Amino acid sequence: MSEFWMSYEMIAQRYGPGYQGYPLFGAVHLGELEAVAVCILLTARWYRRSPERTRRRILWGVTVLLLADEAVLVIAMLATGQWNWSYLPLHLCSIHIFLCTTCTLTGKDWCKEELYALCTPGAAIALLCPGWLGTKAWSLINLHSVTLHGLLVLYPVLLVAGGFRPQVRRLPAVLAFLFGSALPIYFLNKVLYTNFYFLNGPTSSPVTALFTQWFGEQWYLLGFLPAVALVLAGMYLPWYIHRKK
């Protein structure tokens, strides 16, 4: 099989579990980050200067790209006989594909708030500290991961560029969604032997590796609590101060 189509499992089987396709913050990684940043900035500028009708079309375009991106991965894994339960779109970032779709269809503020508070930092951290470094740079898995997470950062950035303003009072609903969805995912992981939401074991991500180093493998999830609190404080404090002024 061409290495372009290989899954995580196939690459680990060929090269060993510790294989790294390209280094963190190496030339390839920095090039990917630069390309994503340029696309986000240019699209946000276009969106901000566009009339409402064009903005709707842009949001629909991003939504269709998100759905198509995920569909290509699933179809490729099925066609090459590599699909397993871990490729269900139930990872924390994958869940936001459907929330973006819901937001495009309904335009509800709670949905925009959730995308701003959870989707933006989650996808951005995934791009900065990717868990897919164990793949080849020119591979479907890598291209899918970079483009999908780039689109997931882009969508809430467009919302803010279009005038949406986050509000602290909506944060309880966001946290209720996060913890409410994590509970059934945890037990689903037990049944399917998966690791959606990173709830049932640390992964190859540098973030979870750091939490494991600090708290141990049994308690690595504790690292997410202060991390989420710090990220949300950093994302909401400027808006809170601006609104008070």
Summary of the structure (lengths in Angstrom):
residues: 245
radius of gyration: 18.3
end to end distance: 60.2
largest distance: 60.2
contacts: 723
relative contact order: 0.13
helix: 75%
strand: 0%
